[in-house]
Structure formats: structure tokens, C-alpha cells
Amino acid sequence: MAAQGSLVMWRAVFAALGLLMVATLVYTCATDGSPFRPELLTPWMDATLIDFYVNVIAIAAWVIYKEANWISAAVWVVLLFCFGSAATCAYIVKKLFEVAPTGPSQDALDLLFIRQGNLSQRKCSYVIIGRIVFSILGIFMAAVVTYTVITDGLPFRKELLTPWMAATLIDFYINIFAISVWVAHKESSWISTAIWIVLLICFGSITTCGYIVLQLFQVSYQDPIYHVLLNSHSKYGTATSLKI
């Protein structure tokens, strides 16, 4: 019953966020026109878009892991890059409807994050690649923010908050919320959870990349990939405990 209640709650939360993002896009298009206009690409809009898409890459990596075949994975990745957090929410809601807890003690988010099937054969064969890729992305994003601050000043200026910048920030922070759900599920204490979420809100994909790299350094090459995704206290924390 508890697992089912958790499922219903998360479905409602992400469905509401997805609808909010769709409504935001429709409203902004109707009131401010198309986003594909050169004058919208200010230095801070460029930096925000880069920040946004680095987070999309992180979410896309999870989607590729989750999907059973490359065709469906490719379709969802394209949707993520085209429709942002609306696609993120749609994907999560879809996967939540596919989750089937076998008992009240089973955590719905455990089942959401892991890939259904024989997970024990899915090793962390791409740990080194992941460490390198997300380290580079994190350093690149830090360089972009530093350069933009130096050349265009701080972002806390009223004139920067155009309608499409506001829509982009909503899109950005819905994805941050999705990543924060993973972080909160992954962390073992509220203090560390709060610290990481504050860092995500303040520094965006720089924190996302740093957190992912940190988690990748805590697994060995022999560990199943779901060890990166779940808390060590999860019932799936050891390979022998996985029964799906």
C-alpha cells in the first residue's frame, strides 16, 4: 500500500510539472513569438542553454540505460533535446506506470531508477568513459559561467529576464527537480541531501556533473550499473539481493 501510494504521488507530481512546462511553452510562444530569433541569444541565454543541455545529457544517459533497445532510446533522447523537461516528465510518468511493486516494503523509486530485466549482467563497463565525459562537461560549464560573468557581468539583472529566458529557467529547474529526486533518493542523510540540492539550484549542471563523477568513483568495474543509481542501503544495494 505504501509503495502504491508513493507511485501515485510521483505520477501526479511529474504529470503536473510536465503540463506546467507545456503550458509555459504554449503561453510564451503565443505572447512572445518563436524562440528561434537571433536577438534572444544574449550571452546569459547562451550560458543558460548550455547549462540546460548538459543536464539533458545526464538525463539522456539514464534513459539510454533504462531502454531495452537503441531505437526507443534514440527516440526519447531526441525528444529530450527537442522538448526538454516536458519530455523528461513524460518519460518518468511512463516508467512509473510500468513499475509494479511486489510488496509494500519495495521502494517505487528503486524500480524507477533501475532497468527492468537481468540487471546483474549489466556491469559498469563505461565507468571510465562516464568519469571523463562528465568531468569534461562540468569543467566546460564552469568555464562558460566564468567567461560569461567576466564578459557580461552577473546574471541577476532585470533586463535579462525576458519571456523566453523565464521559460528556459522553468524548463531548466524542472529538470533540476528530477535530478534532485534522484539525489535525495541516493543520499543517506537529509543534511547531505539538502547540501547537494542547494548546490544543484545554485550551480546547475556543474553540480550535476560533479555529483555523477563522485558516484562513478565510488563503484568498481565489477559492480552492476544500478549501484551508481541507488543508495547503498537500498534492498538492491548488493547484487545478490536483486530479484526481478
C-alpha positions in Angstrom: 0.0 0.0 0.0 2.8 2.4 0.9 4.6 1.7 -2.4 1.4 2.1 -4.4 0.8 5.4 -2.6 4.3 6.6 -3.4 3.7 5.7 -7.1 0.5 7.7 -7.3 2.2 10.7 -5.7 5.2 10.7 -8.1 3.0 10.2 -11.1 0.9 13.2 -10.1 3.9 15.4 -9.4 5.7 14.7 -12.7 2.5 14.8 -14.7 1.7 18.3 -13.2 5.2 19.5 -13.9 5.1 18.2 -17.5 1.7 20.0 -18.0 3.2 23.2 -16.5 6.1 23.1 -18.9 3.8 22.5 -21.9 1.5 25.4 -20.8 4.6 27.6 -20.3 5.8 26.9 -23.8 2.4 27.5 -25.4 1.9 30.7 -23.5 5.4 32.1 -24.3 5.0 31.2 -28.0 1.6 33.0 -28.0 2.8 36.1 -26.2 6.4 36.5 -27.3 6.6 34.6 -30.6 9.0 32.0 -31.8 12.2 31.3 -29.7 14.2 30.9 -32.9 15.3 34.5 -33.1 18.9 35.7 -33.1 18.2 38.6 -30.8 17.2 36.2 -28.0 20.7 34.7 -27.9 22.3 37.0 -25.3 25.4 35.8 -23.5 23.5 34.7 -20.5 20.8 33.0 -22.6 23.6 31.1 -24.3 25.1 30.1 -21.0 21.7 29.0 -19.6 21.0 26.9 -22.7 24.4 25.2 -22.4 23.7 24.6 -18.7 20.3 23.2 -19.6 21.6 20.8 -22.3 24.4 19.4 -20.1 21.7 18.4 -17.6 19.8 16.9 -20.6 22.8 14.8 -21.4 22.9 13.4 -17.9 19.2 12.5 -18.1 19.7 11.1 -21.6 22.4 8.8 -20.2 19.9 7.4 -17.7 17.3 7.0 -20.5 19.7 5.1 -22.6 20.5 2.8 -19.7 16.8 2.3 -19.0 15.6 1.5 -22.5 15.7 -2.1 -23.8 16.6 -1.2 -27.4 18.5 1.5 -29.2 15.6 2.7 -31.3 13.4 3.6 -28.3 16.4 5.1 -26.6 17.2 7.3 -29.6 13.6 8.4 -29.9 13.5 9.5 -26.3 16.9 11.2 -26.4 15.7 13.3 -29.5 12.5 14.2 -27.6 14.6 15.2 -24.5 16.7 17.6 -26.6 13.7 19.0 -28.5 11.2 19.3 -25.7 13.3 19.4 -22.6 11.6 18.9 -19.2 8.2 18.2 -20.8 9.8 15.0 -22.3 11.6 14.3 -19.1 8.3 14.3 -17.2 6.5 12.3 -19.8 9.3 9.6 -19.7 9.3 9.4 -15.9 5.5 9.2 -15.8 5.5 6.5 -18.4 8.1 4.5 -16.5 6.2 5.0 -13.2 3.1 3.4 -14.8 5.3 0.4 -15.8 6.6 0.0 -12.2 4.9 -2.9 -10.4 6.0 -3.2 -6.7 5.8 -6.8 -5.4 5.3 -5.8 -1.8 4.6 -2.8 0.4 8.2 -2.6 1.5 9.5 -2.2 -2.0 10.6 1.3 -2.9 8.9 2.6 -6.1 11.9 4.9 -6.9 14.2 1.9 -6.7 12.2 0.4 -9.5 12.0 3.6 -11.4 15.8 4.2 -11.5 16.9 0.7 -12.3 16.5 -1.1 -15.6 13.9 -3.9 -15.6 15.3 -7.3 -16.6 18.5 -9.2 -15.7 20.5 -6.4 -14.2 23.2 -8.5 -12.7 24.8 -8.8 -16.2 24.9 -5.0 -16.8 28.3 -4.1 -15.5 29.9 -0.6 -15.1 31.9 -1.2 -18.3 31.6 2.5 -19.2 32.7 3.9 -15.8 35.9 5.5 -17.1 34.1 7.0 -20.1 31.5 8.4 -17.8 34.1 9.9 -15.5 35.9 11.5 -18.4 32.8 12.8 -20.2 31.1 14.3 -17.1 34.3 15.7 -15.8 34.9 17.5 -19.1 31.3 18.7 -19.2 31.5 20.0 -15.6 34.8 21.9 -16.3 33.4 23.2 -19.6 30.3 24.5 -17.9 32.3 26.2 -15.1 34.4 27.9 -17.8 31.3 29.1 -19.6 29.9 30.6 -16.5 33.2 32.2 -15.5 33.6 33.7 -19.0 30.1 35.0 -19.1 30.4 36.7 -15.7 33.7 38.3 -16.8 32.4 39.5 -20.2 28.7 40.2 -19.5 28.5 40.7 -15.7 26.4 39.0 -13.2 23.1 37.4 -14.3 21.0 39.0 -11.6 19.7 41.8 -13.8 16.1 42.5 -14.5 16.6 43.2 -18.2 17.9 39.6 -18.7 14.6 38.1 -17.6 12.9 38.1 -21.0 9.8 35.8 -21.5 11.9 33.2 -23.2 14.6 33.4 -20.5 11.9 32.8 -17.9 10.5 29.8 -19.9 14.0 28.4 -20.2 14.6 28.8 -16.5 11.4 26.9 -15.7 12.4 24.2 -18.1 15.9 24.1 -16.5 14.6 23.8 -13.0 12.0 21.1 -13.7 15.0 19.0 -14.9 16.9 20.0 -11.8 13.9 18.8 -9.7 14.0 15.4 -11.5 17.8 15.2 -10.8 17.2 16.3 -7.2 14.7 13.4 -6.7 17.5 11.0 -7.7 20.0 12.8 -5.4 17.5 12.7 -2.4 16.9 9.0 -3.0 20.6 8.3 -3.4 21.8 10.2 -0.3 21.6 8.5 3.1 21.1 11.7 5.2 19.0 14.8 5.0 22.0 17.1 5.6 23.9 15.8 2.5 20.7 15.8 0.5 20.0 19.4 1.4 23.5 20.5 0.6 23.5 18.8 -2.8 20.1 20.2 -3.8 21.2 23.7 -2.8 24.3 23.3 -5.0 22.1 22.0 -7.9 19.8 25.0 -7.6 22.8 27.4 -7.4 25.2 25.9 -9.9 23.1 23.7 -12.1 24.9 21.2 -14.4 28.3 21.9 -12.7 26.9 20.3 -9.6 25.1 17.6 -11.7 28.4 16.6 -13.3 30.3 16.8 -10.1 27.8 14.5 -8.3 27.8 12.0 -11.2 31.6 11.8 -11.3 31.7 11.4 -7.5 29.2 8.5 -7.7 31.2 6.9 -10.6 34.3 7.0 -8.5 32.5 5.0 -5.7 31.8 2.0 -7.9 34.2 -0.7 -9.2 34.2 -2.1 -12.7 32.6 -5.3 -11.5 29.6 -3.7 -9.9 26.2 -3.6 -11.7 25.4 -0.2 -13.1 22.4 0.2 -10.7 25.0 0.7 -7.9 25.5 4.2 -9.4 21.8 4.9 -9.2 20.7 3.6 -5.8 21.5 4.2 -2.2 23.8 1.7 -0.6 21.1 0.9 1.9 18.6 0.0 -0.9 17.4 -3.6 -1.0 19.2 -3.6 -4.3 22.5 -2.4 -2.8 24.1 -5.8 -3.3 24.0 -7.8 -6.4 22.7 -10.9 -4.6 19.6 -9.1 -3.4 18.3 -8.3 -6.8 15.2 -10.4 -7.7 13.1 -9.0 -10.6 
